[in-house]
Amino acid sequence: MPAVFSAFTGYFLGSGYLVFNYHDELPAPAGYYDEYPYSIEEKSLSNLLFFYDSSHYFSIAQEGYKRQTTPFYPLYPLLIKLSGNTILSSIILSNLLFGVGLLGLFKLGKEKAVLFACASPIGIVFSAVYSESLFFCLSAWFLYYIRERKLLVAGVLAGLGALSRSPGWILVAAIAVTGLTEYAEKRSSKALLPYFRVIIIAVAIGLAYPLYQAVIFGSPLTNSIVASEGFFRQLMPFWWGTYKDTLRVINGDSSALFILLNLAIGWTWIAGALKIPKYRISGLLYSLFILSFPIVNPNYMFATHSLVRYACAWPGAYLGFGEIFQTKTGTIIFVVFSAAIGILVSMLISMKAFLF
């Protein structure tokens, strides 16, 4: 497993750094370093792995929350602060979290699922100062402990997931649905009691952030309000974003190729998340959640912006691919395809392309 992780990480970072180093000056859109001042203004690996949301997470760790940074959940900035509070230590943190997540995935699906995760299209994001590696880690171990019926640990992980990003609340919902399913099978209220207790623990942990916002900013939903006002994300039917983006492609939008690639990868990973019955409930809940908050601003790049980043961060998808691609040839073809997309993403990110 370490060799596979190192090899694909090397591919993604190497391809990104080749493009990054090709430019005489730091490649980035005009005004980028004025808007994101925490980025390192030199040609280094740290700069390659520090972009856009990284600056928000790092500013929270350095200075605490401001109203405009509330959409970024607190657990990852807290870990940044505790692990050294530097950009380099943050990069090391992300890679360690991804490695621990891969270990959980190995316990769930053995080597093949780990191989698919290491070759993920967002491989470079798992190494960057982003919360994807944290969420991947928490989710992988959550799926493991809920499968093993170690509910207390699963509940704590679900609560921590709710502190890492908004889709983390799906882990809490998955515990509730699992409990209701067991109740339906056994027809005994005693079957519900362990789940009820664990849900209380998970919710109590997750509510720490809304409570903080209520005290500091006057509303427990400040992050949702800011996300709607500044990022134009609103609750919509799960098909709405895909429908709007498909219309843009049909109408000849100049970004049609990227829109199609975004939709194809996002929905492929969603299909993987729904493949295995024992993980299907949590995968379905997660997929519906990430699809139900599109960007409603018609002037934005596309409605399903960041779908790939969210879909590829769900460990259940890689378990599903392990079931779908059972032959050696199929496995090789899919890994090559996934890694090729990952290299493209790495090259674009190296130029600070606004993909996510």
N, C-alpha and C positions, 0 to 999 in steps of 0.2 A: 504493500500500500504506500509506504513512504516514497518508493521509487516512482510509482505512477504519479503521485501528487507532485513530486519534484519535476518530473519530465514535462508534464502539461503546464505547470506554472512557469517553467523555463521557456516553453514555446510561446506562451501568451506574453510574458514580460519581454522576451527577446524580440518578438515581432513588433511590439509596441515601441520598444526603445530604439529599434532601428529607424522607424519613421520619425520618432521624437528627435533623435540625434541627427537626422538628415538635414533638418532645418538649421540655418545659421543662428536664428533667434528662437526664443521659446515659442512654439506653435500654439496659438490660442486666438479666439475671436477678439476683435478690437474691444478694449476696455475690460477684458476679463480680469486682469489683476487688480484693477480698481474696485471691481465689484466683489472679488473674492481675495481679499488681501492676505489671507493666511497661506495661500499657495506660495511655495518656495520659488523665488525668482532666479533659478539657476537650473542648468541641465543635470538633473540627478534622478535617480530611481524614485526618490521621495516625491518629486514633482509629478512624475508619471502616474503615481498611485494616489494623488491628492487632487480632486477635481469636484466642482459644483457642490453637492451635498456635504462633501468632506469638510468644506469650510464651515458649514453650519454646525456640524457635530463638534468640530474642534473649537469653535467659538463658544459653544455651550460649556465644554469642558474647561475652557480658559476663564470665561467671564460670567458664566451662569446664563439663565434664560432671559431673553427679551421677548416681547409679544410676537414679533415676526418669526422667531425661531421655534415657537411652540409646536408646529407640526412635526418636529423631529423629536422622537420619543427619548426618554432620559437614560435608559439602561446603558446604551452604547457610549454616550459621552461620559457617564460615570465610570465605566471600565477604562476609558481613555485616561481619565484623571488618575485612577488608581494604578494604572500600569506604567506611568512615567510622564504622562502629559506632554509628550512630544510627538511630532509627526512620525518619526521613525518607530517609536514604541507603539504607536497606533497601528502602523502597518504590520509589525510583528504580532500584535494582538489579533488582528483580523486573520492572519495566516494560522495562528495557533487555534483560534476558534473554528476555522474551517477544518483543520486537521482533526480536532476533537469531534466535530460533526461527522466527518468521514468514518470515524471509529464507530459512532452510533449507527450509521448507515450500514457499515459492514456487519454489525450484529443483526441487522434487520434483513439484509439481502445479499450478503457475502460480496465477493470481489467484483462481480459484474456491475452492481449498482454503484460501487465506488468508482469504477472505471468511467462510467457514464457521467458521474458528478464531476470528476476531475477534468473531463473533456467538455464541460458545460460551456455554452456560448457566453456566459457571464463569468468565465474563469478569472479574468483580470479584476472583476469587481469583488470577488471573494478575497482577493489579496489587497484591495484598496481600503482607504479609510471610509468605508461604508458599512452599514449595519447588516448587510446581506449575510455575511459569515456568522454573525451572532444569531440571527433568526434561523438560519439553516441548522446551526448546532443545537439550539433549543428545540426546534421542531423534530429533528432526527431522534434525539433522546426522548422527547415526549412520545413519539410514536412507538418507540421501543418499550418504555415503561407502561404505557397504556395497554400494549399488547400483552405484557407480562403480568398485568393486573396489579402492578405496584402503584396504586392510585395516589398515595400521598406525594411521592416524588413527581408523578405526572402532573399533579395539581400545582405544585410549586413551579415546575417548568412552564406550565400554562400561564401562571401569573406573571412570571418573568417575561414570557413571550408577549404578554399584553403591555409590558413596560418597554419592550424593544421596538415595536411598531404597531400600527393600528390592526393589521391582519392577525396579530398575535391573539386577539380576543377570540379568534376562530378556534384556538386550542381549548379555550374554556368552553366554548359551545360544543366542541367535539366530545368533551367529557360528559356534558349533559345529555347529548344524543345517545352516547354509548350506554349511559345509565338507563335511559328510557327504553332502549332496545333490549337490554337485559331484563328489565321489568316486564316488557311485553312477552318475553320468552318464558320467564319463571312465574309470572302472575303473583309476585310476592312483593309487598312493600319493603321487606327487609333487604331486598336486592338494591333498592334505591338509596338506602341510608348511607352506605360508604361513599357513593357518588355525591350525595347532597353535602356531606361534610367537606369533601375535597373541593367541590365547587365554591363553597364559602371561603375556603383558604385561597383559592386561585383568584376569586373576585376581590378579596381583601387586598391581595398584593397588587393586582392590576389597577385598583381604584386609587392607589397612592398618587398617581400622576394627575388624574382629574381633581383630586382633593388639593394638591399643590397649586394647580391652576386657579381653583376657586379662591384660595387664600391670597395668592400673589396678584392675579389678574382679574378677579371678580367673577369668573365664570368657569365651571368645570369643563366646558366645551370650547374654550378659547382656541385650542389647536384646530378644531373642526371649522370654526368661524374663519380663522386666518387661512386655512387651506382652501376654503371656498372663495374668499375674497382675493387672495394673492395667487393661488395656484389653479383656481377655477375648477376644483374637483367637487362634484355634487353627486348625491345618491340618485341613480337612474336605473332603469331595467337593465339586467346584465347584458342584453344583446345590443343596447343602444350605441355604445362606443364602436363596436365592430360594424354595425350598420352604417354609422356616419362615415367611418373611414373607408368602407367599401364604396360608398357613394362618391367620395373624393377620388378614389382610384378610377371609377367609371367615368367621372367628369374630367379626367386628364390632369389631376393635380401634379405639380412638378416634383413632389416627394413620393410619387406613386410607388417607386421601387422600394423605398424604405418602409412605407406603410404596409405593403404586401409582405415584406420580410418580417416585419414586426408581428403582423397577424398570424403568419404561417408558423413562426417559432412559438409565439405565445399559445396558440391553440394546440400545437403539437405537444407541448409540455403539459397543458391541461389534460389532454387525452391520456398521457402517461400517468397523471395523478389519479385518474379514474379507473385504471386498469385492474388493480388488485382489490377484490371485495373487502378484505379486512381493513384496508386503508381508504376505502372509497368514500365513506361518510366525511371524514376530515378533509379529503381532497376535494370533494364536491363543495363543501362549505367554504373552503379557502378559495376555490376557483370562482364561485359566485361572488364572493366578497371583492376580489381584486378586479372583477369585471364590472362591478356595480358602482364604481366611483371613477367614471371617465372624466376627461377635461371637456367642459361644455363650451369653452371659448372657441368660436368657429375660426378665429385667426391664429390659433395655436398650430403647432406642427401636425399633430393628429390626436384624436380623442383618446386613443388607447396608449398614449405615451407612457412609457415605463412598464408596459405589460410584460415584455420579455424579462425585465429585471425581477419582477414579482413572481412570474410563473416559474422561472428557472431557479428561484430560491427555495422552492418547496421540495423537500427530500423525497416525498412520496412519488414524484414524477420519475425519479431515477430507479426506484423500485419497480414501477410499472414498466419502464423500458427493459428492465431485466427479464420480465415476463414476455414482453412483445418480441424482443430480438434474442431468440434462444439459439440460433445457429451461429457458428463462427463467422460465416460470411456476412450475415446480417449485422452482427455486432461490429465487425470491422467497418462496414459501410456507414453505419450510424455514427460511430466514434469519429471517423474521418469527416463526415458532414458536420457534426457538432463542433469539432475542434476547428474546422475551417471557418465557421461562423465566429467562433471565439477569437480567432486570429484577426478577422476583419474588425470585430468589435474593439480589440486591443489597439489596432492601428488607428481607428477613428477616435478612440478615447485619448490616445497619445497626443492628438491635435486638439484636445478639449472639445470635441464635437458633442453637441448637446443631445445625447442619445437617451439619457435617463433622467 
